[in-house]
Amino acid sequence: MDQKFELAMRPCFVCNSVESDAVLLDEFLADASDFRNSKEISTKFYYEIATCRSCGHNSIRTDNPCLLPTRKHDFVKYGEPTEHYPLISKVLKSLNINFNDTSIHTFSYKDFNLANFLSAQLNVSDVNLNNWLGCSDDWLPNTSTQISGDDPNPLRDFFAEINKSKKSHKIILITRFFDHVASQELLKKMIGIASATVHIVFDLNDYDELFTRGTLEFIWNERRNFFHKIHIEHMLTREDQRFSIFTYESPKVSPTLTGLISHLLPKREDVLNEKAPEKINHNLGNRLIALRNRWQENLTDNHKLGIIGASHKGVSLAQFILDPQTTYSLHDDKEVLRGKVAPVLPPLGFHSVSDFDFSDYTHIAITTTLAIAAKIIPKLRASGYTGEILDFDGKRLD
């Protein structure tokens, strides 16, 4: 079967429609976190952004078979927001369960801070801090699993830990699971463990707010679904789940959508169990094309671009936003990236930020958080740099 046709026939996660519009990211892309020790070429796959014509859900489709792309190497770690933790604690308290007879189970290292916070706030002593998420290669399907229909090993072991607990109630933490899950079956199995005694706490980026802000800095190829709140509600209702979802905004972190799935919550009568939710009119592919055009307009024929911040935003900017003919260099002071090569073509190493001379550069793109950018910009100007300073979206920062 033709690769593009096979991808086009994959049903939408939200409404199962196979009618969509697609925009190519690249035919040969490595994982955004696949930093190597040499110029060895990483495994590459075909990637496209798809927008469902029925419900408007945006996703990344690929022939990469990974069921849960998270990070290519365990030295790569992403920080997650913490300011909404008190709200999660408050919702859990509303369940009126005996927290002395409750255990907490983390799915990934991203959940450790929340687990410790809830342990202290709710007086839960049985806390299981384990990183079952692992790395992306842990979620590649193997022949035996495909034949037998068994769960992937990490999921099987995670469920075994939960079932082993003798506590009357279990709190399950799955930070950013919804953003990265690439398998509908895997998503259903994770949601399906919720019950009157198993309570799932999740969070993901608030894509409603991010689309409203007009930014595309949240796109990277290890993030496979960009669910809006109405889409999460529809999927959970379809799976006969009870839930509570709330939004959280902070000037320090990306806007966040957080929720609790529990059969102890009241049934949501306001969510209609229809075949498809009302369509969201946020076509990510069209916005991607507009962003590519903006960067082409920003960079003149004699440009020289420096990209500061080599996390997923900086790599994604280089991988599928900039024109292939763009002249650029990558800069990051993280010790863990010293001597590494980024997953871009041609393969590039990293220059520093703090002691680098940008005087002959025409443009600098800062793809860090705004708080970090605010510290970098005065230093750049003090060093004599007079060119333009832009963010991921090609907009001026000063």
C-alpha positions in Angstrom: 0.0 0.0 0.0 1.2 3.5 -0.8 2.7 5.2 2.2 0.8 8.4 1.8 -2.5 6.6 1.2 -2.0 4.4 4.3 -1.5 7.5 6.4 -4.5 9.3 4.9 -6.7 6.4 5.8 -5.8 6.4 9.5 -9.0 7.4 11.5 -9.1 10.5 13.6 -8.4 9.9 17.3 -11.5 12.0 18.2 -14.2 11.1 15.7 -12.8 8.2 13.6 -13.2 10.1 10.3 -10.7 9.4 7.6 -11.3 12.7 5.8 -8.5 15.1 6.5 -6.2 17.8 5.0 -2.4 17.2 5.3 0.7 19.4 5.1 4.1 17.7 4.8 6.6 18.4 7.6 9.4 16.4 5.9 9.9 13.0 4.2 13.0 12.3 6.3 12.9 13.5 9.9 14.6 12.2 13.0 13.1 12.5 16.4 13.5 16.0 17.8 15.4 14.7 20.8 17.7 12.4 18.9 21.0 14.1 19.9 24.0 11.9 18.9 27.6 11.7 20.0 28.8 11.9 16.4 27.6 12.8 12.9 26.0 9.3 12.6 22.7 9.7 10.8 19.6 8.9 12.9 16.7 6.8 11.7 14.3 9.0 9.8 10.6 8.8 8.9 7.9 10.6 6.9 5.9 13.2 8.9 2.9 15.3 8.1 0.4 17.5 10.0 -3.2 16.4 9.5 -6.4 18.3 10.2 -9.6 16.3 10.5 -12.3 17.8 8.2 -15.0 16.5 10.5 -14.0 17.7 14.0 -10.9 19.8 13.3 -8.5 17.7 15.4 -4.9 18.4 14.5 -2.3 15.6 14.8 1.0 14.5 13.4 0.9 11.4 11.2 4.0 9.4 10.4 5.2 5.9 9.4 7.3 5.9 12.6 5.9 2.8 14.4 6.6 4.1 17.9 3.4 3.9 20.1 4.5 6.5 22.6 7.2 8.9 21.4 8.6 10.7 24.4 12.4 11.2 24.2 15.1 9.4 22.3 17.6 9.3 25.2 17.3 9.3 29.0 19.6 12.3 29.4 16.9 14.4 27.7 14.6 15.7 30.4 11.7 18.2 30.0 10.4 20.4 32.8 6.7 20.6 33.4 4.5 23.2 35.0 3.9 22.8 38.8 1.7 25.8 39.7 -1.6 23.9 39.1 -0.7 21.2 41.7 -2.9 22.8 44.4 -5.9 22.6 42.1 -5.3 18.9 41.5 -5.1 18.3 45.3 -8.4 20.1 45.7 -10.2 18.0 43.1 -8.9 14.8 44.6 -10.0 15.8 48.1 -13.6 16.2 46.6 -13.7 12.4 46.1 -13.9 12.0 49.9 -11.7 8.8 49.9 -9.5 7.6 52.7 -6.0 8.8 51.7 -4.4 6.7 54.4 -5.6 3.7 52.4 -4.5 5.1 49.0 -1.4 4.5 46.8 0.1 6.9 44.2 1.6 5.5 41.0 3.7 7.6 38.5 3.9 6.7 34.9 7.0 8.8 34.2 9.7 10.9 35.7 7.5 13.9 34.8 5.1 12.8 37.5 7.6 12.7 40.4 7.2 16.3 41.6 3.4 16.0 41.6 3.5 12.6 43.4 5.6 14.1 46.2 3.4 17.2 46.4 0.2 15.1 46.7 1.8 12.8 49.2 2.5 15.7 51.5 -0.9 17.4 50.9 -3.1 14.4 51.1 -1.0 12.4 53.7 -0.5 9.5 51.3 2.5 7.3 52.4 2.4 4.6 49.7 4.1 6.5 46.8 5.5 4.5 43.9 8.0 6.7 42.0 8.8 4.8 38.8 9.6 5.9 35.2 7.6 3.3 33.2 7.6 5.8 30.3 11.3 5.3 29.6 12.4 6.3 26.1 10.8 6.2 22.7 12.5 3.0 21.7 10.8 1.2 24.6 7.5 1.7 22.8 8.5 0.2 19.5 6.2 -2.7 18.7 7.9 -6.1 18.5 6.9 -9.2 16.6 5.8 -11.2 19.6 3.6 -8.4 20.9 1.9 -7.9 17.5 1.2 -11.6 17.2 -0.1 -12.2 20.7 -1.9 -8.9 21.1 -0.2 -8.3 24.5 0.4 -4.9 25.9 3.8 -3.3 25.3 6.2 -4.3 28.1 6.2 -0.9 29.9 2.4 -0.7 30.0 2.1 -4.3 31.2 4.6 -3.6 34.0 2.8 -0.4 35.0 -0.6 -2.1 35.2 1.0 -4.9 37.2 2.3 -2.5 39.7 -1.1 -0.9 40.1 -2.8 -4.3 40.5 -0.3 -5.4 43.0 -1.2 -2.5 45.4 -3.3 -3.6 48.3 -4.7 -0.2 49.0 -8.4 0.5 48.5 -7.7 3.4 46.2 -5.0 4.2 43.6 -4.1 7.6 42.2 -2.5 7.3 38.7 -0.4 10.2 37.3 0.1 10.4 33.5 1.6 13.9 32.8 1.6 14.7 29.1 0.4 11.3 28.0 -2.3 12.7 25.8 0.2 14.9 23.9 2.5 12.0 23.0 0.3 8.9 22.6 0.4 7.7 19.0 -1.9 4.7 19.3 -5.6 4.8 19.8 -5.5 1.4 21.4 -2.9 2.5 23.9 -5.0 5.5 24.7 -8.1 3.4 25.3 -6.2 1.0 27.5 -4.8 3.8 29.7 -8.2 5.5 30.1 -9.9 2.2 30.7 -8.2 1.5 34.0 -10.2 4.3 35.6 -12.9 3.1 38.0 -14.5 3.8 41.4 -11.1 2.9 43.0 -8.6 3.9 40.4 -8.4 7.7 39.7 -6.3 9.1 36.8 -4.7 12.6 37.0 -3.6 13.9 33.6 -2.5 17.1 32.0 -1.6 18.3 28.5 -1.0 21.6 26.8 -4.0 23.9 26.6 -4.1 24.0 22.8 -7.3 26.1 22.8 -5.3 28.9 24.4 -2.1 28.3 22.4 -4.1 28.5 19.1 -5.7 31.7 20.3 -2.3 33.2 21.0 -1.3 32.5 17.4 1.9 30.6 18.3 3.1 27.4 16.8 6.1 26.8 19.2 4.3 23.7 20.6 4.8 21.7 17.4 7.5 19.0 17.4 7.4 15.6 15.9 7.4 13.6 19.1 4.2 15.3 20.1 1.5 13.5 18.1 -1.9 15.0 19.1 -3.0 18.5 19.8 -6.3 17.8 21.6 -8.7 20.7 22.4 -10.7 20.5 25.6 -13.9 19.6 23.7 -12.0 16.7 22.0 -10.8 15.3 25.4 -14.4 15.6 26.7 -15.8 13.8 23.7 -13.3 10.9 23.9 -13.8 10.4 27.6 -17.6 10.4 27.2 -17.4 7.9 24.4 -15.4 5.6 26.7 -18.1 6.1 29.4 -15.8 7.9 31.8 -16.5 10.5 34.4 -14.2 13.4 34.6 -13.4 16.9 35.7 -11.2 19.2 33.5 -9.9 22.7 34.2 -7.5 25.1 32.6 -4.5 26.8 34.2 -2.5 29.8 32.9 0.7 31.3 34.2 3.2 33.8 32.8 6.0 31.3 33.6 4.7 28.2 31.8 2.7 27.0 28.8 -1.1 27.1 29.4 -2.1 23.8 30.8 -5.2 21.6 30.7 -5.5 19.3 33.7 -8.1 16.7 34.5 -9.2 13.9 36.8 -10.9 10.7 35.5 -12.8 8.9 38.2 -16.1 7.0 38.5 -16.6 8.8 41.8 -17.2 12.0 40.0 -20.7 13.0 38.9 -21.6 12.3 35.4 -21.2 15.2 33.0 -24.7 15.8 31.6 -23.5 18.8 29.6 -21.2 16.7 27.3 -23.1 15.2 24.4 -22.3 11.7 23.4 -22.5 12.3 19.7 -20.5 10.8 16.8 -18.3 13.8 16.6 -18.0 17.1 18.6 -18.6 20.5 17.1 -15.8 21.3 14.7 -12.8 23.3 15.8 -11.7 25.7 13.0 -8.0 25.8 13.8 -6.2 24.4 10.8 -2.6 23.7 11.9 -1.4 23.0 8.4 -2.4 26.4 7.1 -0.8 28.1 10.0 2.4 26.1 9.4 2.6 27.3 5.8 2.0 30.9 6.9 4.9 30.6 9.5 7.2 29.2 6.8 6.4 32.2 4.6 7.0 34.6 7.5 10.5 33.2 8.1 11.3 33.4 4.4 10.3 37.1 4.4 12.3 37.8 7.6 15.6 36.3 6.2 17.2 38.3 3.5 19.5 36.9 0.8 22.6 37.6 2.9 21.2 36.4 6.2 23.1 34.7 9.0 20.8 33.2 11.6 21.7 32.0 15.1 19.2 29.8 16.9 19.5 30.0 20.7 17.9 27.1 22.6 18.3 23.6 21.2 15.4 22.0 22.9 12.4 20.8 20.8 11.5 24.3 19.7 15.0 25.2 18.3 15.3 21.8 16.6 11.8 22.0 15.1 12.5 25.4 13.8 15.5 24.1 11.9 13.9 20.8 10.9 10.7 21.9 9.2 10.0 25.6 9.5 13.1 27.2 7.9 13.8 26.9 4.2 16.4 24.2 3.5 18.7 26.8 2.1 18.8 28.8 5.3 22.2 29.4 6.8 22.1 29.0 10.6 24.0 27.8 13.6 22.7 26.2 16.9 23.5 27.5 20.3 22.9 26.1 23.8 24.9 26.2 27.1 23.4 23.0 28.5 26.2 20.8 29.7 24.4 17.6 28.6 24.5 18.8 24.9 28.3 19.4 24.9 29.8 17.3 22.1 26.4 16.2 20.8 25.1 16.6 17.3 21.5 17.8 16.7 19.0 15.8 14.5 19.1 18.3 11.7 20.4 18.2 8.1 23.2 18.7 7.6 24.2 17.4 11.0 25.3 20.3 13.3 27.0 20.5 16.6 26.3 23.2 19.2 28.0 26.5 19.8 27.8 28.2 23.2 25.6 31.2 23.9 27.5 33.0 26.8 30.9 33.5 25.1 29.9 33.4 21.4 30.5 36.4 19.1 27.2 37.1 17.2 28.4 40.5 15.8 28.3 39.3 12.2 24.8 37.7 12.5 21.8 39.4 10.9 19.2 37.5 12.9 18.9 35.6 16.2 16.0 33.3 17.1 15.5 32.7 20.8 13.4 29.6 21.3 13.7 29.4 25.1 11.0 30.5 27.5 10.2 34.2 27.6 11.7 34.4 31.1 15.1 33.1 29.9 14.9 35.2 26.7 14.5 38.3 28.9 17.9 37.5 30.5 19.6 36.8 27.2 18.5 39.8 25.2 20.2 42.5 27.3 23.5 40.6 27.2 23.3 40.3 23.4 22.7 44.0 23.0 25.4 44.9 25.5 27.9 42.8 23.5 27.2 45.0 20.5 24.8 42.8 18.5 22.6 45.1 16.4 20.6 42.6 14.3 17.0 41.4 14.8 16.0 39.2 17.7 13.0 37.0 17.0 11.0 34.3 18.7 10.0 30.9 17.2 7.1 32.5 15.4 9.3 35.0 13.6 8.1 37.9 15.8 10.5 40.5 17.2 11.3 40.1 20.9 12.7 43.6 21.5 
